[in-house]
Amino acid sequence: MTLERRGEAHSGSMPERVSLRENLPFWGVHVVALVGAISVGWGWSAALWLVGGYTVRMFAITAGYHRYFSHRSFKTSRVFQFILALLAMGSAQQGVLWWASHHRNHHKYSDQPEDAHSPRQHGFWWSHCFWLLRGNRTTDLDKVKDFARYPELRWLDRHDLFVAVAWGFLIYFIGGPTALFWGHFVAIVLAWHVTFCINSLAHVWGSRRYATTDDSRNNPVLAVLTFGEGWHNNHHHYQRSARQGFFWWEVDITYYVLRVLEKLRIVWDVEGVPDHVRDAQVAPARARIAAHRAGVSG
């Protein structure tokens, strides 16, 4: 059984169909999460494991996979670099080098035919998750030469399934079935789809402060759920910044934690947003509003 890809024709590197049979593990995790959660029931323990499992994974994805390995928006030690990769891979989103290489490709070709998960080019559901199921498990090390030089990261990248399963066993031994189902399986599924929303929803739902060449949008709901990633138009406007909520009212939990880690000297050189970059499109808009108000009052 196969699922047709939605959207226009694109690069020959992407197949026209996604095999549901070959991706049974992906759907199986959803089934196990649902059945397991029902079987162990809900309570304070389940809630704590779910919140904890989701929080650790989301921070590791946003700070590790995204802001560090994909964009190098701060610096850290080799030891903490490994810890970030190990925690992020507990989310079962494939290897650290695979994730970073694909994300760098996304920014190079954002919402162009070569972008693997563009809603504009390939349709909403393809951009949300079906692109992951197309059988492409190869890491393009040429796109991540800066991190591919570390043998421990290459090892993690090759053994991503082992790492994800090992996290499941560890959580089970610590907290039993409730921890396994709520803190591992349900937390993984939740982290999956919230993360996927940045590829899909954040390119079709929200506001556009900056006139980028893609369809990236700022969405406060997604920003809360993803610890700051929902300020997606900000990010595509200036990718180097570890801060994606450019203004004080734009909640960016990952950035706040990185600043704390910077105070503790665990990370350093955390990139901010220069005023001239942040105000590039905002200042002219404010000037027009001020001029309009002056004309009305006059």
Secondary structure in CASP SS format (residue, H / E / C, confidence):
PFRMAT SS
TARGET T0000
AUTHOR 0000-0000-0000
METHOD secondary structure of the structure
MODEL  1
M C 1.00
T E 1.00
L E 1.00
E E 1.00
R C 1.00
R C 1.00
G C 1.00
E C 1.00
A C 1.00
H C 1.00
S C 1.00
G C 1.00
S C 1.00
M C 1.00
P C 1.00
E C 1.00
R E 1.00
V E 1.00
S E 1.00
L C 1.00
R H 1.00
E H 1.00
N H 1.00
L H 1.00
P H 1.00
F H 1.00
W H 1.00
G H 1.00
V H 1.00
H H 1.00
V H 1.00
V H 1.00
A H 1.00
L H 1.00
V H 1.00
G H 1.00
A H 1.00
I H 1.00
S H 1.00
V H 1.00
G C 1.00
W C 1.00
G C 1.00
W H 1.00
S H 1.00
A H 1.00
A H 1.00
L H 1.00
W H 1.00
L H 1.00
V H 1.00
G H 1.00
G H 1.00
Y H 1.00
T H 1.00
V H 1.00
R H 1.00
M H 1.00
F H 1.00
A H 1.00
I H 1.00
T H 1.00
A H 1.00
G H 1.00
Y H 1.00
H H 1.00
R H 1.00
Y H 1.00
F H 1.00
S H 1.00
H C 1.00
R C 1.00
S C 1.00
F C 1.00
K E 1.00
T E 1.00
S C 1.00
R H 1.00
V H 1.00
F H 1.00
Q H 1.00
F H 1.00
I H 1.00
L H 1.00
A H 1.00
L H 1.00
L H 1.00
A H 1.00
M H 1.00
G H 1.00
S H 1.00
A C 1.00
Q C 1.00
Q C 1.00
G C 1.00
V H 1.00
L H 1.00
W H 1.00
W H 1.00
A H 1.00
S H 1.00
H H 1.00
H H 1.00
R H 1.00
N H 1.00
H H 1.00
H H 1.00
K H 1.00
Y C 1.00
S C 1.00
D C 1.00
Q C 1.00
P C 1.00
E C 1.00
D C 1.00
A C 1.00
H C 1.00
S C 1.00
P H 1.00
R H 1.00
Q H 1.00
H H 1.00
G C 1.00
F H 1.00
W H 1.00
W H 1.00
S H 1.00
H H 1.00
C C 1.00
F H 1.00
W H 1.00
L H 1.00
L H 1.00
R C 1.00
G C 1.00
N C 1.00
R C 1.00
T C 1.00
T C 1.00
D C 1.00
L H 1.00
D H 1.00
K H 1.00
V H 1.00
K H 1.00
D H 1.00
F H 1.00
A H 1.00
R C 1.00
Y C 1.00
P H 1.00
E H 1.00
L H 1.00
R H 1.00
W H 1.00
L H 1.00
D H 1.00
R H 1.00
H C 1.00
D H 1.00
L H 1.00
F H 1.00
V H 1.00
A H 1.00
V H 1.00
A H 1.00
W H 1.00
G H 1.00
F H 1.00
L H 1.00
I H 1.00
Y H 1.00
F H 1.00
I H 1.00
G H 1.00
G H 1.00
P H 1.00
T H 1.00
A H 1.00
L H 1.00
F H 1.00
W H 1.00
G H 1.00
H H 1.00
F H 1.00
V H 1.00
A H 1.00
I H 1.00
V H 1.00
L H 1.00
A H 1.00
W H 1.00
H H 1.00
V H 1.00
T H 1.00
F H 1.00
C H 1.00
I H 1.00
N H 1.00
S C 1.00
L H 1.00
A H 1.00
H H 1.00
V C 1.00
W C 1.00
G C 1.00
S E 1.00
R C 1.00
R C 1.00
Y C 1.00
A C 1.00
T C 1.00
T C 1.00
D C 1.00
D C 1.00
S C 1.00
R C 1.00
N E 1.00
N C 1.00
P H 1.00
V H 1.00
L H 1.00
A H 1.00
V H 1.00
L H 1.00
T C 1.00
F C 1.00
G C 1.00
E C 1.00
G C 1.00
W E 1.00
H H 1.00
N H 1.00
N H 1.00
H H 1.00
H H 1.00
H H 1.00
Y C 1.00
Q C 1.00
R C 1.00
S C 1.00
A C 1.00
R C 1.00
Q C 1.00
G C 1.00
F C 1.00
F C 1.00
W C 1.00
W C 1.00
E C 1.00
V C 1.00
D C 1.00
I H 1.00
T H 1.00
Y H 1.00
Y H 1.00
V H 1.00
L H 1.00
R H 1.00
V H 1.00
L H 1.00
E H 1.00
K H 1.00
L C 1.00
R C 1.00
I C 1.00
V E 1.00
W E 1.00
D C 1.00
V C 1.00
E C 1.00
G C 1.00
V C 1.00
P C 1.00
D H 1.00
H H 1.00
V H 1.00
R H 1.00
D C 1.00
A C 1.00
Q C 1.00
V H 1.00
A H 1.00
P H 1.00
A H 1.00
R H 1.00
A H 1.00
R H 1.00
I H 1.00
A H 1.00
A H 1.00
H H 1.00
R H 1.00
A H 1.00
G H 1.00
V H 1.00
S H 1.00
G C 1.00
END
